[in-house]
């Protein structure tokens, strides 16, 4: 089960009636997604059976080396507890069936790898908080479908069951369709880490909002999926790419925000200095 409650560290439990009402609404939607989840099924098509152990993202997208994986436990307690394990040979798991993995890999992955390599040059700490102009020729539909595949792969299996358009877009190579009220955005991840949350009820007590979000970040890219027709701040909204034909190659000029992925919380772009004890609590 994914993290189901996030507040900015140092915040108290909200007492605003409207915010509490919003939290309750988002929690119900989260519970619906979670209730539709079966850990033994493919995160895209829902088929049960043998799942394929595969890299997410692909090995060619800088996902080859060993790393230390940390997972959060008991996020509501005063002290966050962590579980750590060393992972050899890149981030990988059994979340997709062989058919979905092979199809998405052959249809979409080349565009994702090319985009990751283009962004890698700029994915360094000194660019945090800046926007980088990228110019490239790409197939936007293929790129966003691979990004959505990655998000779904690390999220609850109920995500594609609840939002069938995601499933249909990923499974049908030529399909074009709006994902509204869902939105997806991208940013350059400036530090060499990854962060994934699954679908999460995000409560920002400072801004008095509650939202459902899902983040999948793995250097040099980060992606955030939202569910309320509102783009997430600090990222580039590319939701319209699902409406572009699969075979249409475009010259893209993108203003790519560069953000820290330093803390454990999804959508938190604070720097290591801001996260340190006594550091600033402001969020870009």
C-alpha positions as CSV (number, residue, x, y, z in Angstrom):
1,X,0.0,0.0,0.0
2,X,1.3,3.5,-0.9
3,X,1.7,6.3,1.5
4,X,-1.8,7.7,2.2
5,X,-1.1,10.9,4.1
6,X,1.5,13.6,3.5
7,X,2.0,16.9,5.3
8,X,4.9,19.2,5.2
9,X,7.2,18.3,8.1
10,X,6.5,20.4,11.1
11,X,2.8,20.9,10.2
12,X,0.0,20.0,12.6
13,X,-3.0,17.9,11.7
14,X,-5.3,20.4,9.9
15,X,-8.3,21.7,11.7
16,X,-9.8,23.7,8.8
17,X,-13.3,22.2,8.0
18,X,-13.1,22.7,4.3
19,X,-9.6,21.2,4.2
20,X,-10.8,18.2,6.2
21,X,-13.7,17.7,3.8
22,X,-11.3,17.8,0.9
23,X,-9.0,15.3,2.6
24,X,-12.0,12.9,3.2
25,X,-13.0,13.1,-0.4
26,X,-9.4,12.3,-1.6
27,X,-9.0,9.5,0.9
28,X,-12.2,7.9,-0.4
29,X,-10.9,8.0,-3.9
30,X,-7.6,6.6,-2.8
31,X,-9.5,3.8,-1.0
32,X,-11.4,3.0,-4.2
33,X,-8.1,2.6,-6.1
34,X,-6.6,0.6,-3.4
35,X,-9.6,-1.7,-3.1
36,X,-9.3,-2.5,-6.8
37,X,-5.7,-3.5,-6.4
38,X,-4.3,-7.1,-6.7
39,X,-0.6,-7.3,-6.2
40,X,-0.4,-10.4,-8.3
41,X,-1.8,-8.8,-11.5
42,X,-0.2,-6.7,-14.2
43,X,-0.3,-3.0,-13.4
44,X,-1.5,-2.1,-16.9
45,X,-3.7,-4.8,-18.3
46,X,-4.8,-6.5,-15.0
47,X,-3.9,-10.0,-16.2
48,X,-2.9,-12.4,-13.5
49,X,-0.1,-15.0,-13.7
50,X,3.6,-14.8,-14.2
51,X,4.9,-11.2,-14.1
52,X,8.1,-10.2,-15.8
53,X,11.1,-9.0,-13.7
54,X,12.0,-5.9,-15.6
55,X,13.8,-2.6,-15.1
56,X,11.7,0.6,-14.5
57,X,12.8,2.8,-16.2
58,X,14.7,0.8,-18.9
59,X,18.4,0.0,-18.3
60,X,19.3,2.4,-21.2
61,X,17.7,5.3,-19.3
62,X,20.6,5.2,-16.7
63,X,19.1,2.4,-14.7
64,X,22.0,-0.1,-14.6
65,X,24.0,0.5,-11.4
66,X,23.5,-0.8,-7.9
67,X,21.9,1.5,-5.4
68,X,20.4,1.6,-1.9
69,X,16.6,1.5,-1.8
70,X,14.9,3.1,1.1
71,X,11.2,2.7,1.8
72,X,9.1,4.6,4.4
73,X,7.1,3.0,7.2
74,X,4.6,4.5,9.5
75,X,4.6,8.0,8.0
76,X,2.2,9.3,10.7
77,X,4.5,8.6,13.6
78,X,6.7,11.3,15.1
79,X,9.8,9.6,13.7
80,X,9.8,8.3,10.2
81,X,11.1,4.7,10.1
82,X,13.0,3.4,7.1
83,X,13.7,0.0,5.6
84,X,16.8,-0.2,3.5
85,X,18.1,-2.8,1.0
86,X,20.9,-2.9,-1.5
87,X,19.7,-3.5,-5.1
88,X,22.1,-4.8,-7.7
89,X,21.9,-3.9,-11.4
90,X,19.3,-1.2,-11.4
91,X,15.7,-0.7,-10.2
92,X,13.5,-3.6,-11.3
93,X,10.4,-5.4,-10.1
94,X,7.7,-7.8,-11.2
95,X,4.8,-5.4,-12.0
96,X,4.0,-6.0,-15.7
97,X,3.1,-9.1,-17.6
98,X,5.4,-10.1,-20.5
99,X,3.0,-8.9,-23.1
100,X,2.7,-5.4,-21.7
101,X,6.4,-5.1,-21.0
102,X,7.4,-6.3,-24.4
103,X,4.8,-4.1,-26.2
104,X,5.5,-0.9,-24.3
105,X,9.3,-1.5,-24.6
106,X,9.2,-1.9,-28.4
107,X,6.6,0.9,-29.0
108,X,7.6,3.7,-26.7
109,X,10.9,3.1,-24.9
110,X,13.3,4.4,-27.5
111,X,11.7,7.9,-27.2
112,X,12.0,7.8,-23.4
113,X,15.6,6.8,-23.5
114,X,16.4,9.5,-26.1
115,X,14.7,12.2,-23.9
116,X,16.4,11.0,-20.8
117,X,19.8,11.3,-22.4
118,X,19.0,14.7,-23.7
119,X,18.1,15.9,-20.2
120,X,21.0,14.2,-18.4
121,X,23.4,16.9,-19.4
122,X,21.4,19.5,-17.5
123,X,20.6,17.2,-14.5
124,X,23.1,18.6,-12.0
125,X,22.6,20.4,-8.7
126,X,23.8,23.8,-9.9
127,X,20.7,24.0,-12.1
128,X,18.2,23.4,-9.3
129,X,15.4,26.1,-9.4
130,X,16.2,27.0,-13.0
131,X,14.3,26.4,-16.2
132,X,16.3,24.9,-19.1
133,X,15.2,25.3,-22.7
134,X,15.4,22.0,-24.6
135,X,15.0,21.7,-28.3
136,X,14.6,18.2,-29.8
137,X,12.7,16.2,-32.4
138,X,10.6,13.6,-30.8
139,X,7.4,11.5,-30.9
140,X,5.5,13.1,-28.0
141,X,2.8,10.4,-27.9
142,X,5.3,7.6,-27.5
143,X,7.3,9.5,-24.9
144,X,4.3,10.2,-22.7
145,X,3.0,6.7,-23.0
146,X,6.3,5.3,-21.7
147,X,6.2,7.8,-18.9
148,X,2.6,6.7,-18.0
149,X,3.7,3.1,-18.2
150,X,6.5,3.8,-15.7
151,X,4.1,5.6,-13.3
152,X,1.6,2.8,-13.5
153,X,4.3,0.2,-13.0
154,X,5.3,1.6,-9.6
155,X,1.7,2.4,-8.5
156,X,-1.2,0.4,-7.1
157,X,-2.6,-2.1,-9.6
158,X,-6.0,-0.5,-9.2
159,X,-4.9,2.7,-10.9
160,X,-5.5,1.4,-14.4
161,X,-8.6,-0.3,-13.3
162,X,-10.1,2.9,-11.9
163,X,-8.8,5.1,-14.8
164,X,-9.3,2.8,-17.8
165,X,-8.2,5.5,-20.3
166,X,-4.6,5.0,-19.0
167,X,-4.9,1.3,-19.6
168,X,-6.3,1.8,-23.1
169,X,-3.8,4.4,-24.1
170,X,-0.8,2.3,-23.0
171,X,-2.2,-0.9,-24.6
172,X,-3.3,0.6,-27.9
173,X,-0.2,1.9,-29.7
174,X,-2.2,4.2,-32.1
175,X,-4.8,5.5,-29.6
176,X,-5.0,9.2,-29.0
177,X,-7.3,10.5,-26.2
178,X,-7.4,13.1,-23.5
179,X,-6.6,11.8,-20.0
180,X,-8.6,14.7,-18.3
181,X,-9.1,15.2,-15.4
182,X,-5.8,13.5,-15.0
183,X,-2.7,15.6,-15.8
184,X,0.9,14.6,-16.1
185,X,4.0,16.8,-16.0
186,X,7.8,16.4,-16.2
187,X,10.9,18.0,-14.7
188,X,14.6,17.5,-14.6
189,X,15.8,15.7,-11.5
190,X,19.1,17.4,-10.5
191,X,20.4,14.9,-8.0
192,X,21.2,11.3,-8.7
193,X,18.4,9.6,-6.9
194,X,14.9,8.2,-7.5
195,X,11.6,8.6,-5.7
196,X,8.2,6.9,-6.3
197,X,5.1,7.2,-4.3
198,X,2.3,5.4,-6.0
199,X,-1.1,7.1,-5.8
200,X,-0.9,9.2,-2.6
201,X,-3.2,11.5,-0.7
202,X,-1.1,14.7,-0.5
203,X,-2.0,17.2,2.1
204,X,-0.2,20.5,2.1
205,X,-1.3,22.2,5.3
206,X,0.5,25.4,4.4
207,X,-1.4,25.8,1.1
208,X,-4.7,24.4,2.5
209,X,-5.1,21.8,-0.2
210,X,-5.6,18.1,-0.5
211,X,-4.8,16.3,-3.7
212,X,-4.2,12.9,-5.2
213,X,-0.8,12.6,-6.8
214,X,1.6,9.9,-8.0
215,X,5.3,10.6,-8.6
216,X,7.9,8.6,-10.5
217,X,11.3,10.1,-10.5
218,X,14.5,8.5,-11.6
219,X,17.5,10.5,-12.6
220,X,17.5,12.5,-14.8
221,X,13.7,12.8,-15.1
222,X,10.8,13.2,-12.8
223,X,7.1,12.8,-13.5
224,X,4.0,13.7,-11.5
225,X,0.5,12.5,-12.2
226,X,-2.4,14.5,-10.8
227,X,-6.1,13.7,-10.7
228,X,-8.0,16.9,-10.3
229,X,-7.4,18.7,-13.7
230,X,-4.9,21.0,-12.0
231,X,-1.2,21.0,-13.0
232,X,1.3,20.5,-10.2
233,X,3.5,23.5,-9.5
234,X,7.1,23.5,-10.5
235,X,6.8,21.0,-13.4
236,X,6.0,21.2,-17.2
237,X,2.5,20.0,-18.0
238,X,2.7,17.7,-21.1
239,X,-0.8,16.2,-20.8
240,X,-1.7,17.2,-24.3
241,X,0.9,14.8,-25.7
242,X,-1.7,12.0,-25.4
243,X,-3.7,13.8,-28.1
244,X,-0.9,13.7,-30.7
245,X,-0.8,10.9,-33.2
246,X,1.7,8.1,-32.4
247,X,3.4,8.5,-35.8
248,X,3.7,12.3,-35.6
249,X,7.2,13.6,-35.0
250,X,7.5,17.1,-33.8
251,X,10.1,19.7,-33.2
252,X,9.7,20.5,-29.5
253,X,10.9,23.5,-27.5
254,X,10.5,22.7,-23.9
255,X,11.0,24.9,-20.8
256,X,12.1,22.2,-18.4
257,X,12.1,23.1,-14.7
258,X,15.1,21.6,-12.7
259,X,14.2,20.4,-9.3
260,X,15.7,18.7,-6.3
261,X,14.5,15.2,-5.4
262,X,16.1,15.2,-1.9
263,X,13.3,14.4,0.6
264,X,11.0,11.4,1.0
265,X,7.8,13.2,0.2
266,X,6.3,13.2,-3.3
267,X,6.3,16.6,-5.0
268,X,8.7,18.1,-2.5
269,X,11.4,20.1,-4.3
270,X,13.2,21.5,-1.3
271,X,17.0,21.4,-1.4
272,X,19.1,19.4,1.1
273,X,19.8,22.6,3.0
274,X,16.1,23.4,3.3
275,X,15.5,19.8,4.6
276,X,18.2,20.0,7.2
277,X,17.2,20.7,10.8
278,X,16.6,24.4,11.1
279,X,16.5,24.9,7.3
280,X,13.9,26.9,5.4
281,X,10.4,25.3,5.1
282,X,9.6,27.1,1.8
283,X,8.8,24.9,-1.2
284,X,9.3,26.0,-4.8
